[in-house]
Amino acid sequence: METFDNNHTPETENVNFETRIDLAPLLQSVNEIKAELSTVIVGQQKMIDQLLVAVLSNGHVLLEGVPGVAKTITAKLLSKTLALDFSRIQFTPDLMPSDIIGTSIFDLAKSKFEFKKGPVFSNFVLIDEINRAPAKTQAALFEVMEERQITVDGQAYKMDTPYLVIATQNPIEQEGTYRLPEAQLDRFLFKISIDYPNLEEEIHILQKENALQDRNKLDNIRQILSKSEIGTYQNLVKQIKIEQHLVEYIAKIVMNTRENAFLYLGASPRASIAILNAAKGFAALRGRDFVTPEDIKDAAVPVLQHRVMVTPEREMEGITSSEIIRQIIDTVEIPR
């Protein structure tokens, strides 16, 4: 499994750190969250790092994997470590937009309509099996995911900050599911694909489950970060420095997705901004207040793989969007 070395600072021996951003409290909180998650989650370090980057970058996440690979439990564990209002929405084919955003109800005592907020009004929203709801319900999420607000009867209701949506979906089962609209996919900062554990991790999972007996996995998870601390760290991440040649590097990678013969839909400018923000998050997670090409590379695949579309011919050959993106990254010259 890929892990990050928080002390890895290449080519920084001659850099003056006196005026740099103090990331020590952030790194301590990140390590404490990882320690809490590791009491239940075995392996999956890359996924955990990406989830933490999403929190630091104030971005939404789509978790994709077959049933039983700890998608939902990971999201619930992460929410337990953050002192945020939490809500879970189970998407089903009969779910209506009003079931998630709320509806106006006539109050007889006041002789007027009052808006009753739905479960989407929270700080941390877990949407389980997001691809089981039809298009009209999916469309109800467009505004809240992008603008952090809901408009009902001509009135806008702002969400409390921070606001994070984590959605799960099963890529295998097709019966009773709906393909997510491209406009919604584009609103997720990351799509994180979760694989099966290896043999050693599988054994460790069984040992942990056997040791639990009747205890709940979530009972002993500590809250690490408050709402104000999360806001402070998100503002710190925005201050991470990125050189002009690295900004151009991001633009070249995204531009290549629009010109690649294997893709008939390239990434939008929103994707460029997402790579920029996520690269800053990876830099912060590694204890640096500046972005390197490696941060951009690590951000590019989870940011882009759900935003591009492979041509039917290449898709029939079994070529995936993530493979094409990695090829693009390999062909774009790394700035020095």
VEXDRENRO-415990 format. One line per 10 residues: number of its first residue (from 0); their letters; for each residue x, y, z of C-alpha. Coordinates in Angstrom, 3 decimals. Layout:
REM VEXDRENRO-415990
NUM> a> X:Y:Z ~ ...
This chain:
REM VEXDRENRO-415990
0> metfdnnhtp> 0.000:0.000:0.000 ~ 1.185:3.515:-0.751 ~ 2.009:5.657:2.248 ~ 3.124:9.216:2.583 ~ 6.248:10.298:4.409 ~ 5.421:13.531:6.210 ~ 9.118:14.298:6.517 ~ 9.832:13.884:2.815 ~ 11.058:17.306:1.634 ~ 13.252:16.849:-1.437
10> etenvnfetr> 15.605:19.600:-2.507 ~ 14.749:21.805:0.496 ~ 18.102:21.878:2.299 ~ 18.820:25.498:1.350 ~ 15.278:26.803:1.820 ~ 14.602:29.294:4.598 ~ 11.626:28.036:6.581 ~ 11.385:31.001:9.001 ~ 8.469:32.569:7.128 ~ 6.852:29.293:6.114
20> idlapllqsv> 3.369:28.127:7.141 ~ 3.267:26.195:10.413 ~ 1.790:22.829:9.466 ~ 2.748:21.000:12.678 ~ -0.746:21.135:14.283 ~ -2.321:19.972:11.023 ~ 0.078:17.033:10.723 ~ -0.514:16.026:14.332 ~ -4.284:16.027:13.772 ~ -3.895:14.053:10.530
30> neikaelstv> -1.773:11.413:12.261 ~ -4.302:11.131:15.100 ~ -7.148:10.646:12.611 ~ -5.151:7.969:10.788 ~ -4.510:6.215:14.103 ~ -8.233:6.220:14.915 ~ -9.188:4.897:11.481 ~ -6.525:2.170:11.650 ~ -8.206:0.703:14.747 ~ -10.942:-0.537:12.410
40> ivgqqkmidq> -9.743:-0.167:8.804 ~ -6.976:-2.511:7.691 ~ -4.685:-1.211:4.953 ~ -6.278:1.159:2.411 ~ -3.734:3.859:3.318 ~ -3.958:5.442:-0.122 ~ -7.726:5.792:0.212 ~ -7.428:7.294:3.703 ~ -4.838:9.817:2.502 ~ -7.093:10.822:-0.396
50> llvavlsngh> -10.080:11.240:1.939 ~ -8.030:13.480:4.225 ~ -6.870:15.547:1.245 ~ -10.529:15.953:0.242 ~ -11.395:17.238:3.724 ~ -8.466:19.666:3.676 ~ -9.415:20.801:0.154 ~ -13.134:21.091:0.997 ~ -14.054:18.685:-1.814 ~ -16.618:15.917:-2.279
60> vllegvpgva> -15.659:12.257:-2.768 ~ -17.123:9.364:-4.744 ~ -16.085:5.988:-3.283 ~ -16.383:3.137:-5.764 ~ -15.908:-0.516:-4.990 ~ -17.639:-3.874:-4.792 ~ -19.790:-4.599:-1.712 ~ -17.920:-5.386:1.475 ~ -14.692:-3.408:0.978 ~ -15.507:-0.936:3.797
70> ktitakllsk> -16.739:2.037:1.746 ~ -19.586:2.992:4.088 ~ -17.807:2.110:7.323 ~ -14.799:4.224:6.301 ~ -17.006:7.263:5.669 ~ -18.775:6.764:9.004 ~ -15.455:6.362:10.821 ~ -14.103:9.549:9.261 ~ -17.229:11.436:10.296 ~ -16.773:10.201:13.893
80> tlaldfsriq> -13.288:11.744:14.044 ~ -14.680:15.128:12.953 ~ -16.948:17.157:15.240 ~ -19.456:17.816:12.464 ~ -23.189:17.308:12.036 ~ -23.614:14.002:10.208 ~ -26.442:12.611:8.100 ~ -26.745:9.464:6.022 ~ -29.060:9.120:3.013 ~ -29.766:5.712:1.497
90> ftpdlmpsdi> -30.507:6.306:-2.184 ~ -33.262:4.130:-3.669 ~ -35.117:4.155:-7.024 ~ -38.241:5.683:-5.422 ~ -36.395:8.527:-3.654 ~ -37.744:11.972:-4.539 ~ -35.837:15.313:-4.537 ~ -37.960:16.555:-1.625 ~ -36.850:13.516:0.404 ~ -33.302:14.832:0.469
100> igtsifdlak> -33.539:18.640:0.259 ~ -36.781:19.104:2.211 ~ -40.200:20.506:1.413 ~ -42.553:23.361:2.305 ~ -45.356:22.362:4.686 ~ -48.402:24.467:5.496 ~ -48.494:25.480:9.164 ~ -52.143:25.827:10.191 ~ -51.289:27.740:13.369 ~ -49.318:30.389:11.460
110> skfefkkgpv> -51.396:30.161:8.260 ~ -48.296:30.005:6.084 ~ -45.904:27.566:4.475 ~ -42.710:26.675:6.365 ~ -39.696:24.941:4.872 ~ -38.713:21.705:6.609 ~ -35.081:20.940:5.896 ~ -34.094:17.529:4.551 ~ -31.089:15.355:5.501 ~ -28.841:17.112:2.983
120> fsnfvlidei> -28.652:19.979:5.490 ~ -25.641:18.838:7.473 ~ -21.866:19.277:7.533 ~ -20.963:15.709:6.579 ~ -23.400:13.932:4.269 ~ -22.957:10.237:3.461 ~ -24.946:9.139:0.401 ~ -25.022:5.363:0.223 ~ -25.340:3.784:-3.240 ~ -25.779:7.094:-5.001
130> nrapaktqaa> -26.341:5.446:-8.389 ~ -29.627:3.844:-7.272 ~ -31.621:7.097:-7.490 ~ -33.069:8.374:-10.799 ~ -31.927:11.479:-12.672 ~ -34.409:13.909:-11.098 ~ -33.153:13.029:-7.613 ~ -29.527:13.237:-8.725 ~ -30.226:16.698:-10.175 ~ -31.362:17.883:-6.750
140> lfevmeerqi> -27.733:17.575:-5.603 ~ -26.242:19.792:-8.311 ~ -26.726:23.106:-6.550 ~ -25.821:22.002:-3.037 ~ -22.623:20.228:-4.128 ~ -21.355:23.147:-6.200 ~ -22.702:26.245:-4.458 ~ -23.239:24.879:-0.928 ~ -26.820:26.101:-0.919 ~ -30.368:24.946:-1.704
150> tvdgqaykmd> -32.964:27.126:-3.423 ~ -36.597:26.313:-2.612 ~ -39.602:28.483:-3.548 ~ -37.254:31.247:-4.649 ~ -35.365:31.386:-1.338 ~ -31.748:30.301:-0.955 ~ -30.661:28.381:2.137 ~ -26.905:28.413:2.765 ~ -25.152:25.343:4.139 ~ -22.989:25.533:7.230
160> tpylviatqn> -19.285:25.213:6.565 ~ -17.463:22.962:6.133 ~ -19.740:20.968:3.833 ~ -18.617:17.557:2.581 ~ -20.486:14.914:0.575 ~ -19.128:11.374:0.462 ~ -21.033:9.054:-1.857 ~ -20.595:5.332:-2.451 ~ -21.434:3.221:-5.469 ~ -20.997:-0.349:-6.673
170> pieqegtyrl> -19.423:-0.489:-10.165 ~ -20.430:-4.093:-10.852 ~ -24.158:-4.384:-10.216 ~ -26.240:-2.725:-12.944 ~ -29.795:-3.832:-12.124 ~ -31.776:-1.041:-10.495 ~ -29.005:1.528:-10.968 ~ -28.678:4.735:-12.975 ~ -25.566:6.197:-14.533 ~ -24.558:9.404:-12.755
180> peaqldrflf> -24.910:12.516:-14.938 ~ -21.625:14.004:-16.132 ~ -22.574:17.287:-14.461 ~ -22.745:15.526:-11.113 ~ -19.573:13.505:-11.586 ~ -17.774:16.773:-12.309 ~ -18.762:18.038:-8.855 ~ -16.799:15.325:-7.053 ~ -13.226:16.331:-6.284 ~ -12.104:12.680:-6.215
190> kisidypnle> -13.325:9.345:-7.410 ~ -11.574:6.784:-5.232 ~ -11.574:3.178:-6.412 ~ -11.234:0.660:-3.578 ~ -9.660:-2.720:-4.282 ~ -9.816:-6.020:-2.425 ~ -7.336:-6.470:0.452 ~ -4.349:-8.745:-0.002 ~ -3.971:-12.030:1.904 ~ -2.113:-10.528:4.873
200> eeihilqken> -4.709:-7.755:5.217 ~ -7.578:-10.262:4.908 ~ -6.139:-12.282:7.809 ~ -5.758:-9.093:9.869 ~ -9.396:-8.170:9.156 ~ -10.561:-11.567:10.427 ~ -8.413:-11.283:13.551 ~ -9.839:-7.854:14.356 ~ -13.410:-8.998:13.777 ~ -12.875:-12.025:16.003
210> alqdrnkldn> -11.435:-9.853:18.779 ~ -14.399:-7.459:18.711 ~ -16.901:-10.022:20.005 ~ -20.114:-8.049:20.682 ~ -18.528:-4.583:20.752 ~ -19.429:-1.975:18.134 ~ -16.602:-0.945:15.816 ~ -17.442:2.739:16.156 ~ -17.855:2.940:19.937 ~ -14.302:3.940:20.841
220> irqilsksei> -13.535:6.323:17.954 ~ -12.432:9.725:19.296 ~ -13.303:13.112:17.857 ~ -10.076:14.740:16.718 ~ -11.008:17.908:14.833 ~ -13.575:20.565:15.657 ~ -15.504:22.513:13.045 ~ -13.354:25.621:13.595 ~ -10.094:23.633:13.347 ~ -11.182:22.125:10.036
230> gtyqnlvkqi> -11.897:25.625:8.717 ~ -8.501:26.831:9.934 ~ -6.680:23.941:8.244 ~ -8.613:24.427:5.003 ~ -7.490:28.060:4.973 ~ -3.892:26.963:5.614 ~ -4.006:24.590:2.653 ~ -5.178:27.430:0.392 ~ -1.964:29.280:1.301 ~ 0.292:26.456:0.087
240> kieqhlveyi> 2.614:27.860:-2.553 ~ 2.702:26.667:-6.160 ~ 5.156:27.939:-8.760 ~ 4.006:29.227:-12.151 ~ 5.667:26.396:-14.065 ~ 3.657:23.891:-11.998 ~ 0.440:25.741:-12.753 ~ 1.342:25.373:-16.441 ~ 2.074:21.657:-15.826 ~ -1.480:21.163:-14.521
250> akivmntren> -2.913:23.008:-17.517 ~ -0.921:20.845:-19.961 ~ -2.150:17.612:-18.348 ~ -5.784:18.730:-18.548 ~ -5.339:20.044:-22.100 ~ -3.981:16.644:-23.141 ~ -7.192:14.959:-22.001 ~ -9.079:17.112:-24.534 ~ -6.717:16.202:-27.367 ~ -6.210:12.505:-26.614
260> aflylgaspr> -7.459:10.167:-29.355 ~ -8.565:7.582:-26.776 ~ -10.944:10.042:-25.065 ~ -14.017:11.599:-26.606 ~ -14.721:13.767:-23.533 ~ -11.868:15.648:-21.904 ~ -11.685:17.395:-18.549 ~ -13.120:20.842:-17.890 ~ -11.448:23.877:-16.239 ~ -13.134:22.739:-13.020
270> asiailnaak> -10.839:19.717:-13.188 ~ -7.765:21.976:-13.451 ~ -8.867:23.840:-10.324 ~ -9.525:20.526:-8.560 ~ -5.993:19.276:-9.321 ~ -4.567:22.571:-8.046 ~ -6.502:22.352:-4.761 ~ -5.863:18.641:-4.274 ~ -2.121:19.031:-4.977 ~ -1.979:21.610:-2.194
280> gfaalrgrdf> -3.741:19.119:0.069 ~ -1.204:16.389:-0.733 ~ 1.634:18.845:-0.061 ~ 0.161:19.724:3.342 ~ -0.308:16.040:4.169 ~ 3.400:15.549:3.473 ~ 4.392:18.455:5.706 ~ 5.321:20.866:2.918 ~ 4.005:24.358:2.246 ~ 4.838:24.134:-1.457
290> vtpedikdaa> 3.588:21.913:-4.282 ~ 5.862:19.527:-6.192 ~ 5.227:17.621:-9.450 ~ 4.656:14.450:-7.386 ~ 1.732:16.116:-5.586 ~ 0.189:16.981:-8.952 ~ 0.690:13.436:-10.259 ~ -0.956:11.939:-7.176 ~ -3.901:14.320:-7.531 ~ -4.391:13.893:-11.287
300> vpvlqhrvmv> -5.754:10.334:-11.456 ~ -8.454:10.545:-8.727 ~ -9.442:14.011:-9.990 ~ -9.629:13.133:-13.683 ~ -10.657:9.468:-13.971 ~ -14.396:10.173:-13.526 ~ -14.379:13.396:-15.566 ~ -13.235:11.943:-18.893 ~ -14.908:9.406:-21.159 ~ -13.101:6.670:-23.061
310> tperemegit> -14.006:6.128:-26.716 ~ -16.223:3.046:-27.281 ~ -13.473:1.314:-29.291 ~ -10.921:1.602:-26.478 ~ -13.517:0.750:-23.859 ~ -14.243:-2.510:-25.706 ~ -10.529:-3.258:-25.544 ~ -10.700:-2.972:-21.766 ~ -8.728:0.272:-21.516 ~ -9.794:2.372:-18.534
320> sseiirqiid> -9.778:6.122:-18.054 ~ -7.237:5.863:-15.233 ~ -4.798:4.018:-17.519 ~ -5.126:6.715:-20.184 ~ -4.597:9.470:-17.611 ~ -1.429:7.761:-16.362 ~ -0.194:7.585:-19.960 ~ -0.887:11.307:-20.359 ~ 1.012:12.085:-17.154 ~ 3.954:10.049:-18.426
330> tveipr> 4.039:11.953:-21.724 ~ 3.763:15.492:-20.334 ~ 7.226:16.825:-19.548 ~ 7.837:17.378:-15.845 ~ 8.932:20.991:-15.216 ~ 12.324:21.486:-13.569
